[in-house]
């Protein structure tokens, strides 16, 4: 059963990802779920947290149930990391503020 390219109206096979006549992307190629690729995405989500959400959404949009699971894991990992980094940053700022305040009090002779 053949379908028609929406751009040039040439008949294409349903298994084609691109129209052989005009090159239009007929359906996006599924994202890889290989161990190496997923490791790179998970590592990237830890190093660059906001991008983990973008990558997770791309995986959630895939048809495969396994891809959806990986997308959810990427998003959850990213959100947890953002929360932990926010808490750590607030504690670090409070610690620095307390140290500066203590040193100012010592300089003023209190």
C-alpha positions as CSV (number, residue, x, y, z in Angstrom):
1,X,0.0,0.0,0.0
2,X,1.6,3.3,-1.1
3,X,1.0,6.7,0.2
4,X,1.5,10.2,-1.4
5,X,4.1,12.8,-0.5
6,X,2.3,15.9,0.9
7,X,4.8,18.2,-0.8
8,X,5.3,16.9,-4.4
9,X,2.4,14.4,-4.5
10,X,4.6,11.5,-5.6
11,X,3.7,8.0,-4.5
12,X,6.0,6.7,-1.8
13,X,6.1,3.5,0.2
14,X,4.8,3.6,3.7
15,X,8.2,2.4,5.0
16,X,10.0,5.4,3.5
17,X,11.3,8.1,5.9
18,X,11.9,10.6,3.0
19,X,10.3,11.2,-0.3
20,X,12.7,10.0,-3.0
21,X,11.5,12.7,-5.4
22,X,11.7,15.9,-3.2
23,X,13.5,14.8,-0.1
24,X,10.6,15.7,2.3
25,X,10.8,14.1,5.7
26,X,7.7,11.9,5.7
27,X,8.1,10.6,9.3
28,X,10.8,11.3,11.7
29,X,13.3,8.5,12.4
30,X,12.8,7.0,15.8
31,X,15.3,8.1,18.4
32,X,17.9,5.5,19.4
33,X,17.4,3.6,22.6
34,X,20.8,2.0,22.6
35,X,22.7,1.8,25.8
36,X,25.4,4.2,24.6
37,X,23.0,6.9,23.4
38,X,20.9,6.7,26.6
39,X,24.0,6.9,28.7
40,X,25.0,10.1,26.9
41,X,21.5,11.6,27.3
42,X,21.5,10.8,31.0
43,X,25.0,12.2,31.5
44,X,24.0,15.3,29.5
45,X,21.0,15.7,31.7
46,X,23.2,15.7,34.8
47,X,25.7,18.2,33.3
48,X,23.2,20.4,31.5
49,X,20.0,20.1,33.5
50,X,17.6,22.2,31.4
51,X,18.4,20.2,28.3
52,X,17.3,17.0,30.0
53,X,13.7,18.2,29.9
54,X,14.0,19.0,26.1
55,X,15.5,15.5,25.4
56,X,12.9,13.9,27.6
57,X,10.0,15.5,25.7
58,X,11.5,14.3,22.4
59,X,11.5,10.7,23.8
60,X,8.0,11.0,25.2
61,X,6.7,12.0,21.7
62,X,8.0,8.7,20.2
63,X,5.6,5.8,19.6
64,X,7.6,3.2,21.5
65,X,6.6,2.6,25.1
66,X,10.3,2.1,26.0
67,X,11.1,5.5,24.6
68,X,8.4,7.1,26.6
69,X,9.8,5.5,29.8
70,X,13.3,6.9,29.0
71,X,11.8,10.3,28.4
72,X,10.0,10.3,31.8
73,X,13.2,9.1,33.5
74,X,15.1,12.0,31.8
75,X,12.6,14.6,32.9
76,X,12.4,13.2,36.5
77,X,16.2,13.1,36.7
78,X,16.5,16.6,35.5
79,X,13.8,18.0,37.9
80,X,15.4,16.2,40.9
81,X,18.8,17.6,39.9
82,X,17.5,21.1,39.6
83,X,15.8,20.9,43.0
84,X,19.0,19.5,44.6
85,X,21.2,22.2,43.0
86,X,18.8,24.9,44.1
87,X,18.8,23.7,47.7
88,X,22.6,23.4,47.6
89,X,23.0,26.9,46.2
90,X,20.7,28.4,48.8
91,X,22.6,26.7,51.6
92,X,25.9,27.8,50.1
93,X,24.8,31.4,49.9
94,X,23.5,31.3,53.5
95,X,26.8,29.9,54.7
96,X,28.8,32.6,52.9
97,X,26.4,35.3,54.2
98,X,26.9,34.0,57.8
99,X,30.7,34.0,57.4
100,X,30.7,37.5,56.0
101,X,28.4,38.7,58.8
102,X,30.6,37.0,61.4
103,X,33.8,38.7,60.0
104,X,32.1,42.1,59.9
105,X,31.0,41.7,63.6
106,X,34.6,40.8,64.5
107,X,35.9,43.9,62.6
108,X,33.5,46.2,64.4
109,X,34.6,44.9,67.8
110,X,31.3,43.3,68.9
